[in-house]
Amino acid sequence: MLRGDRIAQTGHRIIQSCQVLVTAVVVAGCGRDCPSNARRCQGDVLQTCNDDNGDGPFAGAQWENFPCAIACREVAGVAVCLPTRDPDPECAGGGDFMTCLDNAPTHCFGGYAFKETPCASPSHCAMSAACGGPICVTSDSPDPRCAQRKFCDGNDYVTCTCDYVSSRFSCGATETCRAMDGDVLCTPAEPDPRCSGAAQTRFGFCDGNVAYDCWYGYLVSASACAPPSHCDVLPTVNAAGCAYPIQ
């Protein structure tokens, strides 16, 4: 073979090797068109960089689209979907804080108001020191009794969120609000002899096809089991319920 032919063949092999190398580089780079965890707005579409796009040859970080319902903006250096196109004057200052707006717990971020569901009457929005932010409450000020999550106030069953009363309801004319070992329940006025005494927190039994639930000796619920279910006692949890036959 002539020397010139050998040079030509060698050059051809070098070109082929370079093509393989270039191809490998291009394939490795396919799809990697965004930095990990990046976010940006394209019009009113929020794009986030997904860097877990499988294990195939074309895997890599790629932009994913999330159309915003109202608007997409870069706020405080972060691309986010916004509830309004214009900043809210109540969130002036451009900081990142929680407050109450229009009776709703609200996150102010970069001058925009991100409101949660408004508090339903008779509750209202209040700033809680214990929670470190706004919550829906029924009381006008923190209640020291909220050191417990729930308590009896007269015949009212009261629950707390952080340091405020968040709900209350009356146990009514036929039942009594009763507190036992930090637990609270509306019960009949007198214990039921079928309830195995006050020593057990919970106790269940069957009477016919009716499942009964007792709490500290008081009968607190009864559930009739409709066929094909039948009342059954679960001794491991000290309760009774409606069981269905195994097919």
SULKAZI-V76687 format. One record per helix or strand of 2 or more residues. SS is the DSSP state (a for helix, b for strand). FROM is the first residue (numbers start at 1). LEN is the number of residues. If there is no record, write none. Layout:
# SULKAZI-V76687
ss	from	len
SS	FROM	LEN
SS	FROM	LEN
This chain:
# SULKAZI-V76687
ss	from	len
a	3	27
b	39	4
b	45	6
b	62	6
b	71	5
b	78	5
a	89	3
b	96	6
b	104	6
b	112	4
b	124	5
b	133	5
a	144	4
b	150	4
b	156	6
b	164	7
b	176	5
b	183	5
a	193	3
b	202	6
b	210	6
b	218	7
b	230	5
b	239	5
